């Protein structure tokens, strides 16, 4: 387990930020929504049993203000971060619970080109460098500035179709409709400090540092967090119809450390200007760095949210929406021309000065703890905690 310190995971302006998350409580053996406040995590369970219910509250900010003064149980953040991750110790979880975990793909021109390359290579990373040169030559070097769905985009499509270079990735990259898919089942995402997984059947893969919008049941974006949309380039490159196999595996979606709610100190327009940094450190001394500049998204947040939510699709518990990444590593980690791929033990840090740092360690998917806490477990836990006899044994404070 990677040792974490509060100052290493919190936003630089944490004192002004509204940060909510989830914590595993060993005393009650279940997850508790929490609010970060002055170095501690305040228990919000009496105000909302889930983060989903909290974000769907019409007076969300009033609820949080009450929580600061009602003498709730609390946990010291530093102690939580320096403890273990067994069910007998408090630890951070993914900050979303009942929300659907959705994702948008091909929302940056640069990463769109990499998806085309994967497709042309049929998942064979040894062909990537040669294919990259051919694809870039065919499009004249860049598609920067082409507005998806515009008349100009339609003209570009016509040229590329005639040249034999049209791709389903270009269709969602510059066509009228964005790609939106389900990234992970409800309650399966891992949080800060937990392990992420790479399946043994993948030999070409990478992290995807992303801004994640957290949306309520009315389609309102209530805040955002950081995410790692772990990506298997060889699998998706073989066929886009293998997207589920490439994207949805145990430990393949990481979120956190907290959801930063919008208030006077941080707004949706601030989120549009985010620069998300990535650092991967291998046990062999290898280091990879990169950035994801959210302001370079080819589609605005509103268009991405509108593609996921509306008269055609509702989310009674809300949803989390990965907005895509600019980052697609093509530097060689080992042999020339072999590109980047993860190794066991890689420490992946995704950070923003305004959202904090999400830290995870890469392990083989098959060696991760099996995902076992599902919706049925959460329902049983909530029912148990609403039993006065169970609640009577809880201390007033825990820190």
Beta strands, then each sheet from edge to edge (+ up, - down):
strand 1: 18-25
strand 2: 30-37
strand 3: 40-43
strand 4: 74-76
strand 5: 91-93
strand 6: 100-105
strand 7: 179-184
strand 8: 195-198
strand 9: 205-206
strand 10: 209-215
strand 11: 221-229
strand 12: 231-232
strand 13: 253-261
strand 14: 275-281
strand 15: 287-293
strand 16: 319-322
strand 17: 347-352
strand 18: 356-364
sheet 1: 4+ 3- 2+ 1- 5+
sheet 2: 4+ 3- 2+ 1- 13+ 11- 10+ 16- 6- 7+
sheet 3: 8+ 18+ 17- 14+ 15-
sheet 4: 9+ 12-
end
